[in-house]
Amino acid sequence: MALALVDDIGLDKFSMRKLGAELGVDPMAVYRYFADQEDLFDGVAETLFAEVDVDTLPWNEPWRVLLEQYAHRLRDTLLAHPHAVTIFATRPLRSRASIDAGNRMIELMTNAGFTPGVALQVLRCVREFVVGHALTLAVRHLGGEGRSRKPAPESPEYNLLAKSDDEAGPEDHFSLGLTAMLDSFAQLAGR
């Protein structure tokens, strides 16, 4: 319910009082389940992670296929909840499901020749790339696009950068960046 409320009214307007009202309970009743709003937001981050549905990832495929699928699912999940991207980005995941998924990913990668430490570094890089990309697109979705000073094509100030932006689009580089990262990471296996 908290994630749905964040989706509906935005993070900046969210409060425990509004959550209580949405649930039809006294706002103080929410504190029986969560120590504070930060604890509640930890739960929202875990809910977002659960939406990724890591159990159905291709665990029997090579590490690269798994990470590519994970990255795309995480991105899609975050973009479905643009108001909640910052919640996910600013807190650690500590649920049993997230820890199990991390262990399984590291195990798959060590079986492919990565050391556990390097495997964790790769996972962090992929997660941070996805979260950063989702955050950028969420800001655009939530009104940041209107703050652009990009000149219009008919303007005399229209330049190569503006034209390139029109041709590339705001989302086109995700797969390019992910592929470049995974190609590079493959070279770290067996070192």
Rosetta blueprint (number, residue, H / E / L):
1 M L
2 A H
3 L H
4 A H
5 L H
6 V H
7 D H
8 D H
9 I H
10 G L
11 L H
12 D H
13 K H
14 F L
15 S L
16 M H
17 R H
18 K H
19 L H
20 G H
21 A H
22 E H
23 L H
24 G L
25 V L
26 D L
27 P H
28 M H
29 A H
30 V H
31 Y L
32 R L
33 Y L
34 F L
35 A L
36 D L
37 Q H
38 E H
39 D H
40 L H
41 F H
42 D H
43 G H
44 V H
45 A H
46 E H
47 T H
48 L H
49 F H
50 A H
51 E H
52 V H
53 D L
54 V H
55 D H
56 T H
57 L L
58 P L
59 W L
60 N L
61 E L
62 P L
63 W H
64 R H
65 V H
66 L H
67 L H
68 E H
69 Q H
70 Y H
71 A H
72 H H
73 R H
74 L H
75 R H
76 D H
77 T H
78 L H
79 L H
80 A L
81 H L
82 P H
83 H H
84 A H
85 V H
86 T H
87 I H
88 F H
89 A H
90 T L
91 R L
92 P L
93 L L
94 R L
95 S L
96 R H
97 A H
98 S H
99 I H
100 D H
101 A H
102 G H
103 N H
104 R H
105 M H
106 I H
107 E H
108 L H
109 M H
110 T H
111 N H
112 A L
113 G L
114 F L
115 T L
116 P H
117 G H
118 V H
119 A H
120 L H
121 Q H
122 V H
123 L H
124 R H
125 C H
126 V H
127 R H
128 E H
129 F H
130 V H
131 V H
132 G H
133 H H
134 A H
135 L H
136 T H
137 L H
138 A H
139 V H
140 R H
141 H H
142 L L
143 G L
144 G H
145 E H
146 G H
147 R H
148 S L
149 R L
150 K L
151 P L
152 A L
153 P L
154 E L
155 S L
156 P L
157 E L
158 Y L
159 N L
160 L H
161 L H
162 A H
163 K H
164 S H
165 D H
166 D H
167 E H
168 A H
169 G L
170 P L
171 E L
172 D L
173 H H
174 F H
175 S H
176 L H
177 G H
178 L H
179 T H
180 A H
181 M H
182 L H
183 D H
184 S H
185 F H
186 A H
187 Q L
188 L L
189 A L
190 G L
191 R L
